[in-house]
């Protein structure tokens, strides 16, 4: 599934509820899912990690929908095959 297809799916499933909830509360749900992902990573529970990655992505797509941002387009524009800072692939930035 492409990112744009996943974003359309989330819009079809949840946009009405997300819009009624509002951006700030939807963002808080996203943060909660990030916390759940962090716990799954700390416990090294592969099944939970997969589930929480999916949930985190779904909430991120919902936020993009509320802002009417096509996430696939903005990712492609920023990361068009190279690191946006050093312009290399793979990245050669010094951390």
C-alpha positions as CSV (number, residue, x, y, z in Angstrom):
1,X,0.0,0.0,0.0
2,X,1.3,3.4,-0.9
3,X,1.3,6.2,1.7
4,X,-1.4,8.1,-0.2
5,X,-3.6,5.0,-0.2
6,X,-3.1,4.6,3.5
7,X,-4.0,8.3,4.0
8,X,-7.2,7.9,2.0
9,X,-8.1,4.9,4.0
10,X,-7.6,6.8,7.3
11,X,-9.6,9.7,5.9
12,X,-12.5,7.4,4.9
13,X,-12.5,5.6,8.2
14,X,-11.9,8.4,10.7
15,X,-12.0,11.9,9.2
16,X,-15.4,12.8,10.6
17,X,-14.4,11.7,14.1
18,X,-11.0,13.4,13.9
19,X,-12.5,16.6,12.7
20,X,-15.0,16.7,15.5
21,X,-12.3,15.8,18.0
22,X,-10.1,18.6,16.7
23,X,-6.4,18.8,15.9
24,X,-5.1,19.2,19.4
25,X,-6.9,16.2,20.8
26,X,-6.1,14.1,17.7
27,X,-2.4,15.1,18.2
28,X,-2.7,13.9,21.9
29,X,-3.9,10.5,20.7
30,X,-0.9,10.4,18.4
31,X,1.4,11.2,21.3
32,X,-0.3,8.4,23.4
33,X,0.4,6.0,20.6
34,X,4.1,7.0,20.5
35,X,4.3,6.2,24.2
36,X,2.8,2.8,23.6
37,X,5.4,2.3,20.8
38,X,8.1,3.3,23.2
39,X,6.9,0.8,25.8
40,X,6.8,-1.9,23.1
41,X,10.3,-1.1,22.0
42,X,11.6,-1.2,25.6
43,X,10.0,-4.6,26.1
44,X,11.3,-5.8,22.7
45,X,7.9,-7.3,22.0
46,X,8.0,-7.7,18.2
47,X,4.2,-8.2,17.9
48,X,3.4,-5.1,20.0
49,X,6.0,-3.1,18.1
50,X,4.3,-4.0,14.8
51,X,0.9,-3.1,16.2
52,X,2.1,0.2,17.6
53,X,3.9,1.2,14.5
54,X,0.7,0.7,12.6
55,X,-1.3,2.7,15.1
56,X,1.3,5.5,15.2
57,X,1.2,5.7,11.4
58,X,-2.6,5.8,11.3
59,X,-2.7,8.7,13.8
60,X,0.0,10.6,11.9
61,X,-2.0,10.2,8.7
62,X,-5.1,11.4,10.5
63,X,-3.2,14.6,11.5
64,X,-2.1,15.1,8.0
65,X,-5.7,14.7,6.8
66,X,-6.8,17.4,9.3
67,X,-4.3,19.8,7.9
68,X,-5.1,18.7,4.3
69,X,-1.4,17.7,3.8
70,X,-0.7,14.9,1.4
71,X,2.0,13.2,3.3
72,X,3.4,11.2,0.4
73,X,4.0,14.4,-1.5
74,X,5.7,16.3,1.3
75,X,7.9,13.3,2.1
76,X,8.9,12.9,-1.5
77,X,9.6,16.6,-1.8
78,X,11.8,16.7,1.3
79,X,13.5,13.3,1.0
80,X,13.8,13.0,-2.8
81,X,16.3,10.2,-2.7
82,X,18.9,12.1,-0.6
83,X,19.4,13.5,2.8
84,X,17.9,17.0,2.8
85,X,20.9,18.3,4.7
86,X,24.0,16.8,3.1
87,X,22.3,15.7,-0.2
88,X,23.9,12.3,0.0
89,X,22.4,8.8,-0.1
90,X,23.1,7.3,2.3
91,X,23.4,10.2,4.6
92,X,26.9,11.3,5.5
93,X,25.9,14.0,8.1
94,X,28.0,14.0,11.2
95,X,25.8,13.5,14.3
